[in-house]
Amino acid sequence: MRKYIKGTLGYVCLFVFVFILLGVIFSYLSDKFQFFLLIRPAESWFLALLTTAFAVIVFLLKRYHGLIRELNRSLEMINNINNNTYIAESETKTSFPAVSDINNAIREISRDIQKQVTELNEQSIELAKKNSKLDNAHKQLAASYEQLQSLMEQLNESEQRYHSLVISIPDIVLTLDENGNITYANRACRDILNFRRHDIVGKPFQFIVYGKHADEFNFEKLRRTVEINGEQLMQIPLLRKDGTFIESEIKFTPAQESPHGYSIQAIIRDITEQKRMERALVENNRRLRIINEFSQKIASEMELPDIHKTCVKTLTELLGFSGAACFFSEEKNKNYSIAEYSGKYFSDTDILKHFMQINFNRGAFSFIRNDKDGTVLDFGTFVELLAMENGNKVDIPPFRQIYIQELKNGDSGQGFLLVITDSNFKHEEIDVLRSICNTTLVAIENAMYLIKSKKNYVATINALIAAVEARDQYTRGHSQRVSAYAVRIAEEMGMNRETIEDLRIAGILHDIGKIGISDRILLKKGPLTKEEYEEIKKHPAISNKILYPIGLSERILKAIAFHHERYDGRGYPFGLSNESIGLEPQIIAVADAFDAMTSKRPYREPLSPDKAIKELEDNKGSQFHPDIVDVMVKIQRKNGIIIL
Ligand SMILES: [Fe+2]
């Protein structure tokens, strides 16, 4: 402004100076030359003023024109700001200070604007970069969202499937919290245990464990085991709402974290039917094993009492029936007598007396004979029939049912079997009873056949022995006595029943081979020649030849074949010694020698038992087995040997 004022003041001074100069010049010229008719000074100054004014006007016009042009340039500069054109400092300088100031201001503004534009551009670039990043992030986010949405859909679908699976599966699914309380139960809980969800949710798991198993169930221990070892399988009886129980198999598995904290999932399967079938299978196998063992055992029994005993004891002691009894009749259509009984039901003799004899062929029980598969009667019916049979009231303790089957084959009935139970017979039990009955029947038939065979056999043997002994009056009864002494020795030695029975038979038959020795040698009064003695020595071999086809036991045949062998090996016919001979032949040998010494002979009187024992002792360890001789001594000292 000062500059502007200073410039303007200069121009004013200049024009004042020009005015004065022109006034002076015009005044001089008018005075001297009458120039332009200017005659008065005032007119000269006026002319000078006009001239100056004209000059000023010309100057101003020129100046104005320059100013307009400069201003136009300034406008261009302003316009160029938008084009971001650089304004040099020289371009701002004009002859008009004010315009220069304006130009400078415009330049400053331009620079500021350029700077701001630059900054804005930089910011725009940054923003563009950020925008790009954001765009990428957005794209990723969008992709992630799509994946997430897809996963959520899959999860929802999976959850729905799981939920529908859990709801619809036949197994019970429970969720337990860390304290063992039930937090979830599926629909199967109601179907299997009859408990609704609100009945058990919030209750401890023990609430549905049956009876004493609830006290034994330790959830804390289970939880630790599941945490350490994972899945656990247990079989626990579970309570039903009506107080009954089911057998269950429970799989405890660690579950995901739930709103209730750590939890365990229990998948419960009802295995009641499976367990029942398992038990039935085990029971069936047990019965089959018992029947098998029974069949083997009873097949070896040769005596009727043993067969009856094995039968009733198997039924009560192994198969668990309350009572069992076998009835036997020697003759058809006669009363059947109780042959053997067993079980707690028959433990009282007052009860037993009602069962001592029953006629199953006639009267009240006769209808049973028509039922080949056995008859099952209730207690009431049986008591009525028994009362009809006995003719008076029967007072026996109650039972549930009784099974009666005839031990029958063809037309001949040998007996009946009665089996008592405290509960209804099961179908399988009836099958077992039939099997036992049939097996017993076979054993009885074998025993009966054996008894018959034995009778025939004994009669035949007795006839043979009688034929042998009839030839020599001095040896009559020898075989029976040897048999009796041998049995006595064997009993004293504690031998078993089969061995004693074999010795009884061997004693009777030991000299049967003498039937093949001629009377000339056998009945010779004087001493035997060597040849004759050799002939006598053949009788054990002849015995075996006679007896072998009969089918006697090996023990009997051996006892007969070796009864002339000696302890020291100097006997005949084989010269065997102790170990090779065996005990039974040596018992026969001692019994044979003792009877021979204590019997009368044509050439000597009988020895007394004491002397005979003394002879045995003298030959102990040489001819006779020392232990057997000692047994004879023991018998003599204890009771004295009775000479038969
Ligand atoms: Fe002999």
Residues whose N, C-alpha, C, O or C-beta is under 5 A from the ligand:
A	BS01	LIG	H510 D511
